[in-house]
Amino acid sequence: MKQQNSAPQGKKPAKVRRKSREEIDQEARERKRQKKHRGHAAGSRANGESQAQGGKSSGQGKDPRIGSKKPIQLGVTDAAPVAKQHKPKSEKPMLTPQAELDMLENDERLDALLERLEAGETLSKEEQSWVDAKLDRIDALMAELGIAWEDDEEEEEKADDLMRLLKGGN
């Protein structure tokens, strides 16, 4: 039992009927009417928030532009509130002078720069200022700890070396 096809075989589909001018004009008017109602409603810029949210937050009737309700004293009072200033935390923990001196004596960068200076190289301004600052700090720590050079002859040589280093290695 074969079912028959709804379209007879061998025949082409029926010709599409062309629309008359009146039908085309009517469709154009419908499209124009639909296009006319696109976009935002009038006054949507001023009233957009309340219309856009609709019933979602009907409990929120507060205007966000209104500021704080905290009372402000207009007159001078006897007890003015003093703001506590907290100390900023230093980047490195506080070291004892002896520990800081040991750290500076074992500093690889300082050793390398001092070796370059002894070899006769000239350092950049930043490197030279860094070396000067570290050497000054070493001197201050040694003075604070009461450490003196062991030998008088070595003291004169090292003082000359320090002076030469501080003046730029000339």
Z-matrix of the N, CA and C atoms (Angstrom, degrees):
N
C 1 1.432
C 2 1.511 1 110.18
N 3 1.219 2 113.59 1 107.54
C 4 1.448 3 120.60 2 179.89
C 5 1.511 4 110.09 3 -94.70
N 6 1.322 5 113.60 4 142.60
C 7 1.459 6 117.53 5 175.98
C 8 1.514 7 108.24 6 -92.03
N 9 1.273 8 115.11 7 145.62
C 10 1.449 9 119.24 8 -179.19
C 11 1.524 10 110.35 9 -84.53
N 12 1.309 11 114.95 10 143.82
C 13 1.455 12 120.24 11 175.25
C 14 1.504 13 109.43 12 -72.32
N 15 1.308 14 116.20 13 146.84
C 16 1.453 15 119.68 14 -179.88
C 17 1.525 16 110.58 15 -71.46
N 18 1.329 17 116.53 16 -32.50
C 19 1.461 18 119.22 17 178.63
C 20 1.522 19 108.22 18 -97.68
N 21 1.285 20 115.90 19 131.12
C 22 1.465 21 117.62 20 178.85
C 23 1.517 22 110.01 21 -67.10
N 24 1.323 23 115.69 22 141.59
C 25 1.446 24 120.52 23 -178.28
C 26 1.512 25 110.53 24 -75.60
N 27 1.335 26 111.50 25 147.38
C 28 1.441 27 116.98 26 177.10
C 29 1.511 28 113.39 27 88.42
N 30 1.306 29 117.87 28 -14.48
C 31 1.464 30 119.10 29 -179.74
C 32 1.513 31 108.96 30 -100.63
N 33 1.283 32 116.29 31 143.66
C 34 1.453 33 122.35 32 178.01
C 35 1.519 34 108.57 33 -82.96
N 36 1.373 35 116.27 34 156.26
C 37 1.467 36 117.32 35 178.25
C 38 1.524 37 110.43 36 -61.25
N 39 1.306 38 114.18 37 156.12
C 40 1.458 39 120.41 38 -176.44
C 41 1.519 40 109.62 39 -63.83
N 42 1.296 41 115.70 40 152.01
C 43 1.451 42 121.39 41 179.07
C 44 1.516 43 110.52 42 -66.39
N 45 1.327 44 115.10 43 138.71
C 46 1.447 45 119.32 44 178.34
C 47 1.514 46 108.00 45 -76.27
N 48 1.321 47 115.19 46 128.29
C 49 1.452 48 120.72 47 -177.98
C 50 1.511 49 109.32 48 -76.37
N 51 1.284 50 116.99 49 131.44
C 52 1.463 51 121.88 50 177.86
C 53 1.511 52 110.05 51 -76.49
N 54 1.333 53 114.12 52 141.48
C 55 1.462 54 119.55 53 -178.48
C 56 1.517 55 109.14 54 -78.46
N 57 1.296 56 113.45 55 147.65
C 58 1.457 57 118.12 56 178.23
C 59 1.525 58 109.59 57 -80.17
N 60 1.283 59 116.25 58 168.79
C 61 1.462 60 121.74 59 -178.21
C 62 1.524 61 110.43 60 -62.91
N 63 1.299 62 117.91 61 -36.57
C 64 1.464 63 121.15 62 -179.76
C 65 1.527 64 111.49 63 -66.01
N 66 1.333 65 117.02 64 -39.70
C 67 1.461 66 120.63 65 179.34
C 68 1.539 67 111.16 66 -67.21
N 69 1.325 68 114.82 67 -40.46
C 70 1.472 69 118.81 68 178.21
C 71 1.523 70 110.21 69 -63.42
N 72 1.320 71 116.95 70 -43.22
C 73 1.466 72 120.93 71 179.06
C 74 1.533 73 111.30 72 -63.53
N 75 1.321 74 116.40 73 -40.09
C 76 1.465 75 120.63 74 179.96
C 77 1.533 76 110.60 75 -63.39
N 78 1.354 77 117.66 76 -43.31
C 79 1.469 78 121.16 77 178.50
C 80 1.526 79 110.87 78 -64.31
N 81 1.329 80 116.03 79 -37.01
C 82 1.463 81 119.63 80 179.10
C 83 1.521 82 110.30 81 -65.10
N 84 1.330 83 116.76 82 -40.22
C 85 1.470 84 119.56 83 177.82
C 86 1.529 85 111.47 84 -64.07
N 87 1.328 86 116.68 85 -38.79
C 88 1.471 87 120.57 86 177.78
C 89 1.530 88 111.16 87 -63.63
N 90 1.335 89 116.16 88 -43.61
C 91 1.476 90 119.62 89 178.14
C 92 1.522 91 110.56 90 -62.92
N 93 1.316 92 116.77 91 -40.88
C 94 1.461 93 120.40 92 -179.25
C 95 1.531 94 110.37 93 -64.89
N 96 1.313 95 117.01 94 -40.24
C 97 1.458 96 121.29 95 179.92
C 98 1.531 97 110.17 96 -65.35
N 99 1.323 98 117.19 97 -38.56
C 100 1.460 99 119.95 98 178.93
C 101 1.529 100 111.31 99 -69.75
N 102 1.336 101 116.57 100 -38.32
C 103 1.469 102 120.26 101 178.99
C 104 1.516 103 111.38 102 -66.87
N 105 1.293 104 116.32 103 -32.21
C 106 1.453 105 120.82 104 -176.86
C 107 1.523 106 111.60 105 -62.54
N 108 1.305 107 118.18 106 -28.17
C 109 1.456 108 121.76 107 -175.63
C 110 1.523 109 112.67 108 -95.99
N 111 1.308 110 117.29 109 15.61
C 112 1.462 111 119.59 110 176.60
C 113 1.526 112 109.60 111 -82.23
N 114 1.373 113 116.10 112 166.10
C 115 1.459 114 120.49 113 174.18
C 116 1.511 115 112.29 114 93.79
N 117 1.297 116 114.14 115 -172.65
C 118 1.459 117 120.93 116 -176.72
C 119 1.520 118 110.35 117 -84.59
N 120 1.305 119 114.16 118 156.28
C 121 1.452 120 119.91 119 178.51
C 122 1.522 121 109.62 120 -71.88
N 123 1.313 122 116.26 121 158.18
C 124 1.460 123 120.77 122 -179.87
C 125 1.524 124 109.50 123 -62.54
N 126 1.329 125 116.02 124 135.97
C 127 1.459 126 120.88 125 179.47
C 128 1.518 127 113.32 126 77.70
N 129 1.303 128 117.11 127 15.78
C 130 1.471 129 119.22 128 -176.20
C 131 1.521 130 111.62 129 -69.44
N 132 1.319 131 116.88 130 -21.44
C 133 1.457 132 118.75 131 179.97
C 134 1.523 133 110.54 132 -71.76
N 135 1.299 134 116.76 133 -39.13
C 136 1.464 135 120.47 134 -179.16
C 137 1.525 136 111.48 135 -81.94
N 138 1.318 137 116.71 136 -35.57
C 139 1.461 138 120.16 137 -174.41
C 140 1.524 139 112.09 138 -113.39
N 141 1.302 140 117.09 139 15.29
C 142 1.458 141 120.80 140 -171.82
C 143 1.511 142 114.32 141 -62.94
N 144 1.314 143 118.72 142 -39.11
C 145 1.461 144 120.73 143 -175.22
C 146 1.519 145 111.28 144 -64.23
N 147 1.311 146 117.23 145 -46.82
C 148 1.454 147 119.23 146 -176.00
C 149 1.522 148 110.96 147 -69.32
N 150 1.332 149 118.33 148 -36.71
C 151 1.458 150 120.48 149 179.80
C 152 1.521 151 111.11 150 -74.72
N 153 1.317 152 116.22 151 -39.12
C 154 1.458 153 119.45 152 -177.47
C 155 1.522 154 111.25 153 -67.10
N 156 1.325 155 117.51 154 -38.87
C 157 1.457 156 120.06 155 -178.12
C 158 1.526 157 110.48 156 -79.76
N 159 1.304 158 116.89 157 -28.55
C 160 1.450 159 121.14 158 176.48
C 161 1.511 160 112.68 159 60.00
N 162 1.328 161 117.11 160 -127.09
C 163 1.456 162 122.25 161 -177.63
C 164 1.510 163 113.44 162 -87.95
N 165 1.322 164 118.12 163 3.05
C 166 1.461 165 120.67 164 -176.81
C 167 1.524 166 111.25 165 -61.73
N 168 1.327 167 116.53 166 -52.42
C 169 1.466 168 119.58 167 -176.63
C 170 1.522 169 109.52 168 -124.66
N 171 1.304 170 115.02 169 61.10
C 172 1.464 171 118.79 170 -179.57
C 173 1.526 172 110.92 171 -69.60
N 174 1.334 173 117.65 172 -20.71
C 175 1.454 174 121.35 173 179.17
C 176 1.520 175 112.04 174 -73.68
N 177 1.331 176 116.84 175 -18.42
C 178 1.466 177 119.90 176 -177.84
C 179 1.521 178 108.72 177 -90.40
N 180 1.311 179 116.48 178 98.40
C 181 1.446 180 121.50 179 177.86
C 182 1.518 181 110.03 180 -109.88
N 183 1.320 182 116.89 181 13.25
C 184 1.454 183 122.49 182 -174.36
C 185 1.517 184 109.67 183 -86.20
N 186 1.305 185 115.57 184 136.57
C 187 1.462 186 120.17 185 176.84
C 188 1.524 187 108.06 186 -84.55
N 189 1.334 188 118.78 187 122.36
C 190 1.469 189 119.88 188 -177.23
C 191 1.514 190 113.47 189 -69.12
N 192 1.324 191 117.48 190 -12.81
C 193 1.469 192 119.48 191 -178.97
C 194 1.509 193 112.99 192 -79.45
N 195 1.303 194 117.19 193 -17.26
C 196 1.455 195 120.49 194 -179.36
C 197 1.516 196 108.40 195 -77.55
N 198 1.316 197 116.53 196 133.02
C 199 1.458 198 121.38 197 -172.49
C 200 1.511 199 114.05 198 -83.17
N 201 1.302 200 115.33 199 -156.98
C 202 1.455 201 122.82 200 -175.20
C 203 1.529 202 111.04 201 -69.62
N 204 1.307 203 114.68 202 148.57
C 205 1.462 204 120.99 203 177.57
C 206 1.527 205 111.26 204 -98.32
N 207 1.323 206 116.66 205 6.85
C 208 1.462 207 120.97 206 -178.69
C 209 1.521 208 109.28 207 -67.55
N 210 1.330 209 117.59 208 129.27
C 211 1.468 210 119.34 209 -178.33
C 212 1.526 211 111.32 210 -69.72
N 213 1.308 212 115.47 211 144.11
C 214 1.460 213 122.10 212 -179.93
C 215 1.519 214 107.91 213 -117.77
N 216 1.325 215 116.69 214 130.43
C 217 1.458 216 120.63 215 179.32
C 218 1.521 217 108.67 216 -79.04
N 219 1.314 218 115.41 217 128.87
C 220 1.452 219 119.92 218 -176.66
C 221 1.526 220 112.50 219 -93.47
N 222 1.295 221 117.27 220 -24.20
C 223 1.456 222 120.62 221 -178.44
C 224 1.516 223 111.80 222 -96.48
N 225 1.332 224 115.46 223 171.33
C 226 1.460 225 120.69 224 178.22
C 227 1.529 226 107.66 225 -82.56
N 228 1.315 227 115.88 226 132.61
C 229 1.459 228 119.92 227 179.35
C 230 1.524 229 108.98 228 -109.66
N 231 1.346 230 114.90 229 161.36
C 232 1.468 231 119.77 230 -178.50
C 233 1.524 232 111.14 231 -69.48
N 234 1.304 233 115.98 232 -47.14
C 235 1.468 234 120.09 233 -176.45
C 236 1.531 235 108.61 234 -100.11
N 237 1.310 236 114.65 235 93.70
C 238 1.462 237 118.84 236 177.38
C 239 1.520 238 108.67 237 -78.79
N 240 1.326 239 117.94 238 135.75
C 241 1.469 240 119.13 239 -179.88
C 242 1.531 241 110.42 240 -66.69
N 243 1.313 242 114.64 241 130.34
C 244 1.460 243 120.35 242 -178.92
C 245 1.518 244 107.99 243 -101.00
N 246 1.298 245 115.27 244 123.38
C 247 1.463 246 119.30 245 179.16
C 248 1.519 247 108.95 246 -80.36
N 249 1.312 248 115.51 247 128.74
C 250 1.462 249 119.73 248 179.80
C 251 1.516 250 108.91 249 -77.20
N 252 1.310 251 115.05 250 133.22
C 253 1.459 252 119.40 251 177.28
C 254 1.513 253 107.60 252 -101.70
N 255 1.320 254 114.30 253 118.78
C 256 1.451 255 117.50 254 178.82
C 257 1.525 256 109.08 255 -90.60
N 258 1.305 257 114.31 256 147.50
C 259 1.457 258 119.15 257 -178.94
C 260 1.518 259 109.05 258 -76.15
N 261 1.314 260 116.98 259 135.42
C 262 1.465 261 117.57 260 177.03
C 263 1.524 262 109.57 261 -69.89
N 264 1.301 263 114.56 262 142.94
C 265 1.452 264 118.49 263 -179.65
C 266 1.521 265 108.89 264 -73.20
N 267 1.316 266 115.15 265 134.43
C 268 1.456 267 118.55 266 179.32
C 269 1.522 268 108.55 267 -74.39
N 270 1.327 269 115.03 268 155.78
C 271 1.453 270 120.20 269 -176.95
C 272 1.518 271 111.65 270 -67.60
N 273 1.332 272 116.48 271 -39.64
C 274 1.454 273 119.00 272 -179.89
C 275 1.518 274 109.39 273 -114.90
N 276 1.301 275 116.24 274 148.87
C 277 1.465 276 118.64 275 -179.85
C 278 1.523 277 110.57 276 -67.74
N 279 1.308 278 115.08 277 153.08
C 280 1.459 279 120.48 278 -179.75
C 281 1.521 280 109.12 279 -68.47
N 282 1.329 281 115.39 280 129.33
C 283 1.456 282 121.30 281 178.98
C 284 1.525 283 109.00 282 -109.08
N 285 1.290 284 115.15 283 155.74
C 286 1.448 285 119.05 284 173.64
C 287 1.521 286 107.54 285 -71.19
N 288 1.313 287 118.12 286 155.16
C 289 1.468 288 119.45 287 -179.61
C 290 1.531 289 112.63 288 -56.33
N 291 1.336 290 116.44 289 -38.65
C 292 1.465 291 119.39 290 -179.59
C 293 1.531 292 110.75 291 -66.27
N 294 1.331 293 117.01 292 -41.74
C 295 1.464 294 120.60 293 -179.97
C 296 1.526 295 110.43 294 -66.42
N 297 1.339 296 116.29 295 -39.42
C 298 1.460 297 119.47 296 178.95
C 299 1.528 298 111.04 297 -66.83
N 300 1.323 299 116.49 298 -38.80
C 301 1.465 300 120.26 299 178.05
C 302 1.524 301 110.46 300 -64.83
N 303 1.327 302 117.33 301 -42.97
C 304 1.466 303 120.36 302 177.16
C 305 1.520 304 111.18 303 -61.21
N 306 1.325 305 115.26 304 -40.42
C 307 1.463 306 119.14 305 -179.82
C 308 1.533 307 110.34 306 -64.49
N 309 1.324 308 117.43 307 -41.80
C 310 1.462 309 120.59 308 -179.98
C 311 1.526 310 111.67 309 -68.47
N 312 1.331 311 116.66 310 -35.94
C 313 1.467 312 119.45 311 179.40
C 314 1.523 313 111.68 312 -68.44
N 315 1.319 314 117.26 313 -28.93
C 316 1.458 315 121.40 314 -179.22
C 317 1.528 316 113.00 315 -96.86
N 318 1.316 317 117.39 316 10.45
C 319 1.464 318 121.40 317 -178.20
C 320 1.536 319 109.96 318 -71.61
N 321 1.330 320 116.09 319 120.18
C 322 1.463 321 121.28 320 -176.64
C 323 1.529 322 111.53 321 -69.67
N 324 1.303 323 116.53 322 -39.16
C 325 1.470 324 119.32 323 -178.76
C 326 1.530 325 110.32 324 -64.48
N 327 1.324 326 115.36 325 -43.54
C 328 1.460 327 119.44 326 179.36
C 329 1.525 328 110.75 327 -62.91
N 330 1.333 329 116.48 328 -42.81
C 331 1.464 330 120.18 329 178.31
C 332 1.524 331 111.30 330 -60.67
N 333 1.323 332 116.20 331 -44.35
C 334 1.468 333 120.07 332 -178.32
C 335 1.532 334 110.82 333 -64.30
N 336 1.333 335 116.70 334 -41.29
C 337 1.465 336 119.49 335 -179.93
C 338 1.528 337 111.34 336 -69.02
N 339 1.317 338 117.00 337 -36.85
C 340 1.467 339 119.53 338 177.76
C 341 1.530 340 110.94 339 -67.43
N 342 1.326 341 116.54 340 -37.22
C 343 1.470 342 119.40 341 175.97
C 344 1.523 343 111.13 342 -64.49
N 345 1.319 344 116.56 343 -39.23
C 346 1.474 345 119.72 344 177.13
C 347 1.520 346 110.82 345 -63.72
N 348 1.333 347 116.35 346 -39.01
C 349 1.463 348 119.81 347 178.75
C 350 1.526 349 111.04 348 -65.99
N 351 1.325 350 116.39 349 -41.61
C 352 1.465 351 120.01 350 179.68
C 353 1.524 352 111.45 351 -66.55
N 354 1.342 353 116.17 352 -29.51
C 355 1.466 354 120.47 353 178.73
C 356 1.523 355 111.36 354 -76.21
N 357 1.319 356 117.58 355 -10.70
C 358 1.454 357 120.84 356 176.42
C 359 1.520 358 113.88 357 101.78
N 360 1.312 359 118.22 358 5.64
C 361 1.467 360 120.32 359 178.48
C 362 1.520 361 109.82 360 -76.28
N 363 1.317 362 115.49 361 155.50
C 364 1.462 363 119.64 362 174.14
C 365 1.521 364 107.79 363 -102.36
N 366 1.307 365 115.73 364 141.11
C 367 1.463 366 121.60 365 -178.70
C 368 1.524 367 109.82 366 -99.14
N 369 1.315 368 114.62 367 159.45
C 370 1.464 369 118.62 368 175.31
C 371 1.532 370 109.09 369 -70.18
N 372 1.324 371 115.92 370 166.94
C 373 1.476 372 119.54 371 -177.51
C 374 1.520 373 111.05 372 -61.29
N 375 1.330 374 116.31 373 -40.41
C 376 1.465 375 119.29 374 -178.43
C 377 1.526 376 110.68 375 -65.75
N 378 1.345 377 116.15 376 -45.53
C 379 1.460 378 119.28 377 179.82
C 380 1.523 379 111.05 378 -63.83
N 381 1.346 380 116.32 379 -40.82
C 382 1.461 381 120.60 380 -178.85
C 383 1.528 382 110.61 381 -65.22
N 384 1.323 383 116.58 382 -41.95
C 385 1.464 384 118.80 383 179.47
C 386 1.525 385 110.54 384 -67.29
N 387 1.334 386 117.27 385 -35.78
C 388 1.467 387 120.89 386 178.59
C 389 1.531 388 109.76 387 -65.05
N 390 1.328 389 116.65 388 -45.41
C 391 1.466 390 120.91 389 179.27
C 392 1.526 391 109.81 390 -61.85
N 393 1.339 392 116.87 391 -44.95
C 394 1.469 393 120.21 392 179.55
C 395 1.523 394 111.51 393 -59.37
N 396 1.336 395 115.90 394 -42.61
C 397 1.461 396 119.77 395 -179.11
C 398 1.527 397 110.45 396 -64.41
N 399 1.324 398 116.75 397 -42.28
C 400 1.471 399 119.76 398 -179.66
C 401 1.529 400 111.60 399 -66.95
N 402 1.329 401 116.42 400 -40.66
C 403 1.463 402 119.14 401 179.07
C 404 1.528 403 111.04 402 -66.44
N 405 1.337 404 116.44 403 -38.66
C 406 1.465 405 119.88 404 176.42
C 407 1.524 406 110.63 405 -62.64
N 408 1.326 407 116.00 406 -39.94
C 409 1.464 408 120.15 407 179.82
C 410 1.533 409 110.65 408 -66.22
N 411 1.343 410 115.62 409 -39.95
C 412 1.466 411 119.59 410 177.49
C 413 1.522 412 109.92 411 -61.61
N 414 1.337 413 117.22 412 -44.00
C 415 1.470 414 120.68 413 178.67
C 416 1.523 415 111.23 414 -61.75
N 417 1.336 416 116.56 415 -42.02
C 418 1.461 417 120.09 416 -179.56
C 419 1.526 418 110.68 417 -65.23
N 420 1.332 419 116.54 418 -41.67
C 421 1.465 420 119.75 419 179.65
C 422 1.528 421 110.99 420 -66.14
N 423 1.329 422 116.13 421 -40.29
C 424 1.464 423 119.20 422 179.27
C 425 1.526 424 110.50 423 -65.10
N 426 1.327 425 117.23 424 -38.72
C 427 1.465 426 120.35 425 177.94
C 428 1.525 427 110.11 426 -67.09
N 429 1.337 428 116.94 427 -38.70
C 430 1.460 429 121.08 428 -179.68
C 431 1.526 430 110.91 429 -66.74
N 432 1.312 431 116.35 430 -38.16
C 433 1.467 432 120.36 431 -179.51
C 434 1.523 433 112.37 432 -83.66
N 435 1.325 434 117.53 433 -11.08
C 436 1.456 435 121.10 434 -179.56
C 437 1.514 436 112.48 435 76.94
N 438 1.292 437 117.44 436 25.97
C 439 1.461 438 121.53 437 179.37
C 440 1.522 439 107.54 438 -88.39
N 441 1.309 440 115.63 439 130.55
C 442 1.462 441 120.69 440 178.40
C 443 1.519 442 107.70 441 -119.69
N 444 1.321 443 114.94 442 163.34
C 445 1.470 444 119.12 443 176.83
C 446 1.519 445 107.87 444 -65.37
N 447 1.350 446 116.29 445 146.91
C 448 1.462 447 120.72 446 -173.86
C 449 1.531 448 112.81 447 -69.69
N 450 1.297 449 117.35 448 -41.82
C 451 1.461 450 120.96 449 -172.88
C 452 1.525 451 108.77 450 -120.98
N 453 1.350 452 116.34 451 144.73
C 454 1.465 453 120.32 452 -179.37
C 455 1.518 454 110.97 453 -65.18
N 456 1.333 455 117.35 454 -40.31
C 457 1.469 456 120.08 455 179.82
C 458 1.530 457 110.02 456 -66.43
N 459 1.318 458 114.70 457 -41.25
C 460 1.470 459 117.97 458 177.93
C 461 1.525 460 110.08 459 -65.23
N 462 1.338 461 116.19 460 -34.37
C 463 1.453 462 119.67 461 -179.65
C 464 1.525 463 110.79 462 -62.99
N 465 1.328 464 116.58 463 -44.24
C 466 1.457 465 119.67 464 179.69
C 467 1.528 466 110.71 465 -64.82
N 468 1.337 467 116.37 466 -42.05
C 469 1.468 468 119.95 467 179.97
C 470 1.525 469 110.48 468 -65.41
N 471 1.310 470 115.78 469 -44.42
C 472 1.458 471 118.86 470 -178.98
C 473 1.520 472 111.30 471 -69.27
N 474 1.332 473 117.20 472 -35.06
C 475 1.462 474 119.84 473 176.63
C 476 1.525 475 109.08 474 -63.75
N 477 1.357 476 115.08 475 -41.82
C 478 1.469 477 118.55 476 176.87
C 479 1.521 478 110.52 477 -63.24
N 480 1.347 479 116.51 478 -41.79
C 481 1.465 480 120.48 479 178.10
C 482 1.521 481 111.11 480 -61.85
N 483 1.334 482 116.26 481 -43.95
C 484 1.456 483 120.00 482 179.64
C 485 1.528 484 110.72 483 -64.19
N 486 1.338 485 115.88 484 -42.38
C 487 1.462 486 119.02 485 179.08
C 488 1.534 487 110.51 486 -63.02
N 489 1.332 488 114.69 487 -40.50
C 490 1.471 489 118.64 488 179.88
C 491 1.537 490 109.54 489 -65.69
N 492 1.320 491 116.67 490 -40.32
C 493 1.450 492 120.27 491 178.46
C 494 1.524 493 111.98 492 -65.87
N 495 1.326 494 115.58 493 -41.50
C 496 1.453 495 119.71 494 -178.11
C 497 1.521 496 111.75 495 -68.51
N 498 1.319 497 117.26 496 -31.62
C 499 1.466 498 119.93 497 -179.34
C 500 1.529 499 112.79 498 -81.10
N 501 1.301 500 117.06 499 -3.06
C 502 1.454 501 118.99 500 175.10
C 503 1.519 502 112.90 501 111.05
N 504 1.280 503 118.40 502 13.55
C 505 1.450 504 121.25 503 174.05
C 506 1.526 505 113.88 504 80.92
N 507 1.332 506 120.64 505 17.03
C 508 1.466 507 121.74 506 -179.91
C 509 1.495 508 111.36 507 -85.39
